[in-house]
């Protein structure tokens, strides 16, 4: 295990998609922890102190808007964020889904090399 590897919390309720995304990230040298709902995500973020949050918009118990709203009130208010979604977000919704350096990617591209490029970009 690489001690310098970036730690990512992946929040995705679709188990098959989560496995695919995690496999892609791990094969590119990232350490990945997975949460399948918003409340679990908040606990995992607190526990692991990730370098990046990779967040699906529509997850159960607390969606991405709620997660981001809560994180803004914590020491994670500047956490780099990659939002992956099948939604066509409005500019207002995109503004609500920002923490630190933030990027939005479509779910279709979430298992591609483009995801790796975006994760590396927000980590800089």
Order of alpha helices (4+ residues) and beta strands (2+ residues): beta-alpha-beta-alpha-beta-alpha-beta-alpha-beta-alpha
